[in-house]
Amino acid sequence: MTILKDFYERPRREKKRARRTQQGWVNDLTLLEGEAPVYRPDSRAAREALERPGEVLFIGDWIDMVFLHLEVDPEALQEVVPLKLDCWKGRAFVSLVAFTMRGMRPALGGNWTKWLVKPIGTHQFVNLRTYVVNRGEAGIYFMKEWVNNRLAATLGPLTYSLPYHYSKIVHDHEGLCPTGSVKTEDAELRYGGGHLMEYTTAEPGTEEEFLFERYTAFASARGLRRFRVWHRPWKISELIDPVLEETSLLDRLGQGWTKTLRLVSGHHTHGVKGVQMGRPERA
């Protein structure tokens, strides 16, 4: 526990050297880490880190999830990501994750506080994320998130600095061939694919473990923030022949990396219950 406590202490502030990118401010100190060892907390370490009083703010369920993993050009992606990319054997990835948030409520306060957040407690998400390292700690970075709840779209940036955007989301992930779509006024994303019946946790040292077992998140809609989550390790089923039928939602981002994307794999999971979401803090 002493090692974990020391690691999770807020780092000493350093003189900032910042520049603006399309996704936010980049502190060059975070981009000069070379090949230093990277700490990759697993589910157990994440839970221990959230055991401190007041660390967990919200609890909820993430259910019926589809992950689509796309390989992209690392240099083009780094241009728009304000943290150093975390690559798997030299390959950079972004992932589209579609799911339903169910029953989100504050960790404290019981039924009273649960009632207060009921208007945003259950809704659908599609997020666009990539994989990063900040000060030696691996995590995910939220590039864009689409939600079908207008109030949540307003509150997400204000609380966790999440890049929420309201959109129409329809998905059906319960059958053998999950499908879904995200629509804005002038763009759309559609996906689909069949999945296997066997669900397993990711094997250590595999690409799947690299992509799934992440318990630290970063976002920069209103300044760079970090927060931690805990849930049980994912049980995933690989999608058979996943497809992106329409990608204008990504094309409209106007970023060079979208011209290099290649869909390489996809997965389905029934989700995780009792997800703990930690408080946001400056990264």
C-alpha positions as CSV (number, residue, x, y, z in Angstrom):
1,M,0.0,0.0,0.0
2,T,2.9,2.4,0.7
3,I,4.2,2.0,-2.9
4,L,0.7,2.6,-4.3
5,K,0.2,5.6,-2.0
6,D,3.5,7.2,-3.1
7,F,2.7,6.6,-6.7
8,Y,-0.8,8.2,-6.6
9,E,0.3,11.3,-4.7
10,R,-0.2,14.4,-6.7
11,P,3.1,15.1,-8.6
12,R,5.2,18.1,-7.7
13,R,4.2,21.0,-10.0
14,E,6.8,21.8,-12.6
15,K,7.2,24.9,-14.7
16,K,4.9,24.4,-17.6
17,R,5.9,24.6,-21.3
18,A,2.6,24.4,-23.1
19,R,1.3,24.7,-26.6
20,R,-2.1,24.5,-28.1
21,T,-3.3,21.5,-30.2
22,Q,-6.7,20.6,-31.7
23,Q,-7.6,18.6,-28.6
24,G,-6.2,21.0,-25.9
25,W,-3.0,22.2,-24.3
26,V,0.1,20.1,-24.6
27,N,2.7,20.3,-21.8
28,D,5.9,19.3,-23.5
29,L,7.2,17.8,-20.3
30,T,4.8,14.9,-20.9
31,L,6.1,14.3,-24.4
32,L,9.7,13.9,-23.5
33,E,9.5,10.7,-21.4
34,G,11.4,8.5,-23.9
35,E,11.2,4.8,-23.2
36,A,10.9,5.1,-19.4
37,P,9.0,2.3,-17.6
38,V,5.2,2.6,-17.8
39,Y,3.0,1.8,-14.8
40,R,-0.1,-0.1,-15.9
41,P,-2.5,-0.5,-12.9
42,D,-4.7,-3.6,-13.0
43,S,-8.1,-3.9,-11.5
44,R,-6.8,-4.8,-8.0
45,A,-4.4,-1.8,-7.9
46,A,-7.2,0.5,-9.2
47,R,-9.5,-0.6,-6.4
48,E,-6.8,0.0,-3.8
49,A,-6.2,3.5,-5.1
50,L,-9.9,4.3,-4.7
51,E,-10.1,3.1,-1.1
52,R,-9.1,6.4,0.3
53,P,-12.1,8.3,1.9
54,G,-13.9,10.6,-0.5
55,E,-12.1,9.3,-3.6
56,V,-15.1,7.7,-5.2
57,L,-17.7,10.2,-6.4
58,F,-20.1,8.0,-8.5
59,I,-21.1,4.4,-9.0
60,G,-23.0,3.0,-12.0
61,D,-23.3,0.1,-14.4
62,W,-21.8,0.0,-17.9
63,I,-23.8,-2.6,-19.9
64,D,-24.0,-4.2,-23.4
65,M,-20.8,-2.7,-24.8
66,V,-19.3,-2.8,-28.2
67,F,-15.6,-1.9,-28.8
68,L,-14.3,-1.2,-32.3
69,H,-10.5,-0.8,-32.5
70,L,-8.9,1.1,-35.3
71,E,-5.2,1.4,-36.1
72,V,-4.1,4.9,-37.2
73,D,-0.8,6.6,-38.1
74,P,0.9,7.5,-34.8
75,E,2.4,10.8,-36.0
76,A,-0.9,12.0,-37.3
77,L,-2.7,11.1,-34.1
78,Q,-0.1,12.6,-31.9
79,E,-0.7,16.0,-33.5
80,V,-4.1,16.2,-31.9
81,V,-3.6,14.4,-28.6
82,P,-2.1,16.5,-25.7
83,L,-0.4,13.5,-24.0
84,K,2.2,11.1,-25.2
85,L,0.7,8.1,-27.1
86,D,0.9,4.7,-25.6
87,C,1.6,2.3,-28.6
88,W,1.4,-1.4,-28.8
89,K,4.6,-2.7,-30.6
90,G,4.8,0.6,-32.4
91,R,1.2,0.7,-33.4
92,A,-1.3,3.4,-32.4
93,F,-4.9,2.8,-31.8
94,V,-8.2,4.6,-31.3
95,S,-11.3,2.8,-30.1
96,L,-15.0,3.5,-30.5
97,V,-16.9,2.3,-27.5
98,A,-20.7,2.2,-27.5
99,F,-22.7,1.3,-24.3
100,T,-25.4,2.2,-21.9
101,M,-24.7,3.9,-18.6
102,R,-27.3,2.5,-16.1
103,G,-28.2,3.7,-12.6
104,M,-25.4,6.2,-12.1
105,R,-25.7,7.6,-8.6
106,P,-23.4,9.4,-6.1
107,A,-21.3,7.1,-3.9
108,L,-22.6,8.9,-0.8
109,G,-26.1,9.9,0.2
110,G,-28.2,6.8,-0.5
111,N,-31.6,7.2,-2.1
112,W,-31.7,11.0,-1.7
113,T,-28.7,11.7,-3.8
114,K,-29.7,8.9,-6.2
115,W,-33.0,10.8,-6.8
116,L,-31.1,14.1,-7.5
117,V,-29.1,12.6,-10.4
118,K,-31.9,10.5,-11.8
119,P,-32.3,12.7,-14.9
120,I,-28.8,11.7,-16.0
121,G,-28.6,8.3,-14.3
122,T,-29.3,6.2,-17.4
123,H,-28.4,7.1,-21.0
124,Q,-26.4,5.9,-24.0
125,F,-22.8,6.7,-24.9
126,V,-20.5,6.4,-27.8
127,N,-17.0,7.5,-27.0
128,L,-13.8,7.9,-29.1
129,R,-10.7,7.2,-27.1
130,T,-7.0,6.6,-27.6
131,Y,-4.2,5.2,-25.4
132,V,-1.7,7.5,-23.6
133,V,1.0,7.8,-21.0
134,N,1.2,10.7,-18.6
135,R,4.0,10.9,-16.0
136,G,4.7,7.2,-16.3
137,E,1.1,6.1,-15.9
138,A,-0.8,4.4,-18.7
139,G,-4.4,5.4,-19.3
140,I,-7.0,6.3,-21.9
141,Y,-7.7,9.8,-23.3
142,F,-11.2,10.7,-24.4
143,M,-11.1,12.5,-27.7
144,K,-14.9,12.8,-28.3
145,E,-18.0,11.5,-26.5
146,W,-21.5,11.5,-27.9
147,V,-24.4,11.1,-25.5
148,N,-28.2,11.1,-26.0
149,N,-29.0,13.1,-22.8
150,R,-28.9,16.9,-23.2
151,L,-28.4,17.5,-19.5
152,A,-25.5,15.1,-19.3
153,A,-24.0,16.7,-22.4
154,T,-23.9,20.0,-20.5
155,L,-22.6,18.6,-17.2
156,G,-19.9,16.3,-18.5
157,P,-17.5,19.1,-19.6
158,L,-18.1,21.1,-16.4
159,T,-17.4,18.3,-14.0
160,Y,-14.9,15.8,-15.5
161,S,-13.8,18.0,-18.5
162,L,-15.3,15.3,-20.7
163,P,-15.8,16.2,-24.4
164,Y,-19.6,15.5,-24.5
165,H,-21.7,16.3,-27.5
166,Y,-25.4,15.6,-27.7
167,S,-26.5,13.2,-30.5
168,K,-29.1,10.7,-31.4
169,I,-27.9,7.2,-30.5
170,V,-29.6,3.9,-31.3
171,H,-28.0,0.5,-30.7
172,D,-28.9,-3.1,-30.2
173,H,-26.1,-5.1,-28.6
174,E,-28.1,-7.9,-27.1
175,G,-28.4,-10.3,-30.1
176,L,-25.8,-12.2,-32.0
177,C,-25.2,-9.4,-34.4
178,P,-24.8,-6.1,-32.5
179,T,-25.5,-2.9,-34.4
180,G,-25.7,0.7,-33.7
181,S,-25.6,4.3,-35.0
182,V,-24.8,7.8,-33.8
183,K,-26.4,10.8,-35.7
184,T,-25.8,14.5,-35.4
185,E,-27.4,17.1,-37.6
186,D,-24.9,16.6,-40.5
187,A,-23.0,13.4,-39.8
188,E,-23.4,9.8,-38.8
189,L,-21.6,6.7,-37.6
190,R,-22.9,3.2,-38.2
191,Y,-21.4,-0.1,-37.1
192,G,-22.2,-3.8,-36.9
193,G,-20.8,-7.3,-36.6
194,G,-21.4,-10.8,-35.2
195,H,-19.7,-12.1,-32.0
196,L,-18.6,-15.3,-30.6
197,M,-20.5,-17.0,-27.7
198,E,-17.4,-17.5,-25.5
199,Y,-16.5,-14.6,-23.1
200,T,-13.1,-14.6,-21.5
201,T,-10.8,-12.1,-19.8
202,A,-7.8,-10.8,-21.7
203,E,-4.6,-12.9,-21.5
204,P,-1.6,-11.1,-19.9
205,G,0.8,-9.6,-22.4
206,T,-1.7,-9.5,-25.3
207,E,-3.1,-6.8,-27.5
208,E,-6.5,-7.3,-25.8
209,E,-5.0,-6.7,-22.4
210,F,-3.3,-3.5,-23.7
211,L,-6.6,-2.2,-25.1
212,F,-9.0,-3.2,-22.3
213,E,-7.3,-3.2,-18.9
214,R,-7.2,0.5,-18.4
215,Y,-8.2,2.2,-15.1
216,T,-7.0,5.7,-15.5
217,A,-8.7,8.3,-17.8
218,F,-7.8,11.7,-19.1
219,A,-9.9,14.4,-20.7
220,S,-9.3,18.0,-21.7
221,A,-12.6,19.7,-22.7
222,R,-12.0,22.3,-20.0
223,G,-8.4,21.8,-19.0
224,L,-6.6,18.5,-18.6
225,R,-8.1,16.3,-15.9
226,R,-7.4,12.8,-14.7
227,F,-9.7,10.4,-12.9
228,R,-9.6,6.8,-12.0
229,V,-12.2,4.0,-12.3
230,W,-12.5,0.6,-10.9
231,H,-14.5,-2.4,-12.1
232,R,-13.9,-6.1,-12.4
233,P,-11.7,-7.2,-15.4
234,W,-13.5,-7.3,-18.7
235,K,-15.0,-10.5,-20.0
236,I,-15.0,-10.1,-23.8
237,S,-16.1,-11.9,-26.9
238,E,-14.4,-11.1,-30.2
239,L,-16.6,-9.7,-33.0
240,I,-16.7,-11.7,-36.2
241,D,-16.2,-9.4,-39.2
242,P,-16.9,-6.0,-37.5
243,V,-17.8,-3.3,-40.0
244,L,-18.0,0.5,-40.0
245,E,-20.8,1.2,-42.5
246,E,-20.7,5.0,-42.2
247,T,-17.9,7.2,-40.8
248,S,-18.8,10.8,-41.7
249,L,-19.0,11.5,-38.0
250,L,-15.2,10.9,-37.8
251,D,-14.5,12.6,-41.1
252,R,-16.2,15.8,-39.9
253,L,-13.6,16.0,-37.1
254,G,-11.3,17.4,-39.8
255,Q,-8.2,15.7,-38.4
256,G,-5.5,14.1,-40.5
257,W,-5.5,10.8,-38.5
258,T,-9.0,10.0,-39.7
259,K,-7.6,9.5,-43.2
260,T,-5.3,6.7,-42.0
261,L,-7.7,4.7,-39.9
262,R,-8.1,0.9,-40.4
263,L,-10.6,-1.2,-38.5
264,V,-8.6,-4.1,-37.1
265,S,-10.8,-5.8,-34.5
266,G,-13.9,-5.5,-32.4
267,H,-15.3,-7.0,-29.2
268,H,-18.6,-7.3,-27.3
269,T,-19.0,-7.5,-23.5
270,H,-22.1,-7.7,-21.4
271,G,-20.5,-5.0,-19.3
272,V,-19.6,-4.4,-15.7
273,K,-21.7,-3.5,-12.7
274,G,-20.9,-1.3,-9.8
275,V,-18.2,0.7,-11.6
276,Q,-16.6,3.2,-9.2
277,M,-15.7,6.6,-10.7
278,G,-13.1,8.6,-8.8
279,R,-13.0,12.4,-8.4
280,P,-11.4,14.4,-11.2
281,E,-8.1,16.2,-10.6
282,R,-5.7,18.3,-12.5
283,A,-3.3,16.1,-14.5
